[in-house]
Amino acid sequence: MGIAQLDEVNQRIKEAALRFGPLSEDAPAPKLIAVSKTFDADQIDPILSAGQKHFGENRVQEAQGKWPTLKEKYDGIVLHLIGPLQTNKVKDAVALFDVIHSVDREKLAKALAKEFTASGRKLPVFVQVNIGEEPQKAGIAPSETVEFVKTCQNTYGLDVRGLMCIPPAGAPAAPYFAQLAELAKGADLHELSMGMSADFDTAVEMGATYVRVGSAIFGHRDYSAH
Ligand SMILES: *Cc1c(COP(=O)(O)O)cnc(C)c1O
C-alpha cells in the first residue's frame, strides 16, 4: 500500500468534485487528509515524499511519538486531530496539531480557548456533530449544533471553520452528509470534514471540503500492534 493508492484516492476525489460542481477559486478541490493512525513513521514517510501535506491522527499520545520528527524532516505538513480530545491533553494537542476536528462540548471549547491564549497558537477548529444521534458516539446533537457553534465563536472566540461527522456504520451515508451540509449552511460555515475510505466519493459529491481517508491509502490497520 502507498503511492499508487494515494494517487487513486486523489483521482477519485477529483472526479467526485466535478460531479458536485465546477472547481473555482471559491470552490477549490476538497483536501485529502491521509489518516495515519496505527502506522509508523516508516510507513508514512513515502506518502510524505509523494507530496501529501495533510495528515490525520486520532490520538495525541500516538501522534507525539512520530510527528515531531516527521515535521522537522518535511515542510508544510498540516496535522489534523480527528479523534476525541480530553481536556488534560489540550496543551499537548495544541503544541503538536494544526487543526482540531473534534470540538464536541463546551468544556473542551473553554479549555482550547484558554490554551490558545496561553500558547499564542490559535488553531482552526471543527465542531463534531453526532449526525446519527448515536448514544456511543461523540459530537453535538444536530439540533444543538448552530447554537453550539455560536457559543464557540462568541463566548470562547474560537476560529470555527466547519463541521465534522462520522455517520452511523452500515447505513447509506449520503443523507447524513446532506444533513451536515445543511447544518453548516445554517451556522454560516464553509468547511465540511466528512467521508472516510468507504464513502469519501459520496461525501465529496455532497460538498465535503476535507475527506479523512486511512485504510484506502495505508491498508488494513492492525490495532493489536499498538
Ligand atoms: C480512522 C478514522 C478515519 C479513517 O478511516 P478509514 O476507514 O481507514 O478511511 C476517518 N475519520 C476518523 C475520525 C477516524 O477515526
The ligand as a MOL file (V3000), in Angstrom:
LIG
                    3D

  0  0  0     0  0            999 V3000
M  V30 BEGIN CTAB
M  V30 COUNTS 15 15 0 0 0
M  V30 BEGIN ATOM
M  V30 1 C -9.8280 6.1770 11.4030 0
M  V30 2 C -10.6110 7.3900 11.0450 0
M  V30 3 C -10.7890 7.7480 9.6970 0
M  V30 4 C -10.2480 6.9440 8.5280 0
M  V30 5 O -10.8970 5.7320 8.4200 0
M  V30 6 P -10.7050 4.7710 7.1390 0
M  V30 7 O -11.9550 3.9870 7.0800 0
M  V30 8 O -9.4920 3.9620 7.3900 0
M  V30 9 O -10.5270 5.6500 5.9470 0
M  V30 10 C -11.5070 8.9000 9.4440 0
M  V30 11 N -12.0340 9.6480 10.4470 0
M  V30 12 C -11.8760 9.3320 11.7370 0
M  V30 13 C -12.4770 10.1980 12.7840 0
M  V30 14 C -11.1630 8.1870 12.0780 0
M  V30 15 O -11.0140 7.8700 13.3760 0
M  V30 END ATOM
M  V30 BEGIN BOND
M  V30 1 1 1 2
M  V30 2 1 2 3
M  V30 3 2 2 14
M  V30 4 1 3 4
M  V30 5 2 3 10
M  V30 6 1 4 5
M  V30 7 1 5 6
M  V30 8 2 6 7
M  V30 9 1 6 8
M  V30 10 1 6 9
M  V30 11 1 10 11
M  V30 12 2 11 12
M  V30 13 1 12 13
M  V30 14 1 12 14
M  V30 15 1 14 15
M  V30 END BOND
M  V30 END CTAB
M  END
